[in-house]
């Protein structure tokens, strides 16, 4: 899910999620929106440790809830923070914003 801005697709992204997670998914996604705000503030404040920690958590949590793209973004954020690569961090934050804006969750039984 790490595409350049010129390659960014438009339209909804459909993710199939297990019905058992229906009650917790809205909160999970809202917390990711809060992560975006935290990441933006951390980047502005040059807090690469916070970015690394959030990236690590996203990498671990995303796939566990069925959002593999969030795991991918988190992994790239984690590595970029370790390399102090602010351009990649900016792109991944934008990627996360785009993903969260376009995601449509479909629950499967």
N, C-alpha and C positions, 0 to 999 in steps of 0.2 A: 504494500500500500504506500510505498514511498515513491511518489511520482514527482517530477518537476512541475512547476506551476503551469507551464505551457502544455503539459500532458494531462492535466487534471480533467477528469471526466465530470460531466454534469448529470444531474438527476439523482434520484434516491439510490441509496445503497441498502439492499435488503439483507438482513442477517437473521437466520433461523436460530431461535433460542428455545431451549427446553421449557416446557410449560411450568415445570416445578420452580423456575426462577422468576416467574411473572411478577410476583410481589416485590422483589428486590431490584429488578433491572432499572426501573425509573430512578431510584435513589443512586444506583451505581453510575448511571449516565450523568445525573446531576453532579455527583462528586467529580466526574471527569471534567465537567464544565468549570467547576471550582479549581481543579488542577490547572486548567488553562490560565486562569487569572493568577494563580500562584506562580506558574512558570513564567508568565510575562513579567511579573514583579521581580522574580529572582533574576531573570535575564537583565532587566533594567538595573538591578542592584549588584550585578556581577556575582551572584551567589551560585556558583557552579556546583557546590556541594548539594544544595537543595534541588537543583535540576537533576543531578545524578541520582539522588534518592527517589525523586518522583518518577524518573525514567525507569529505574529498577523496579519500583512498585507496579507501574503500568505494564511493564514487560511480564511480570508474574501474574498480575490479576486479570489482564485482558482476556487471555485465552481460557482461563478458568471459568469465565462467565460467557464465553462464546464469541468474544470480540478479538479475533486474531490480529486484526489491523491495529488495535490499540497496543497489543503486545509488541508488534513490529515497531511502531512509533516509539514506544517506551525503550526498546532496546537501542534504537538509533540515538535517542536522547541521552541515554546512559553513556554510550560510547563517545558521543560528541562532547558531553560535559567533561569526561575524562581527558579528552584531547584539547579542551578549551576552544572548541570550534563553534563560535557564536553564530556563524552563518547557517550551519546545519541545524543548530538548535532553533533558530528563527523559522527555518523551513518546516521543521517537524512540529513546532507549535502551530503553524498555519495549517499543516496537514491534519492535525488533531481537530482544530476548529472546523475545518471543512468536513471531515468525517462525521463529527458530532452533529453538524448542521444538516447533513444529508441522510443520516441513518434512519432506516425504518425497521423496526423489530417485528418479526412474525414469530408467534409462539407455536411450536409443534407439540403435538400430544404424544 
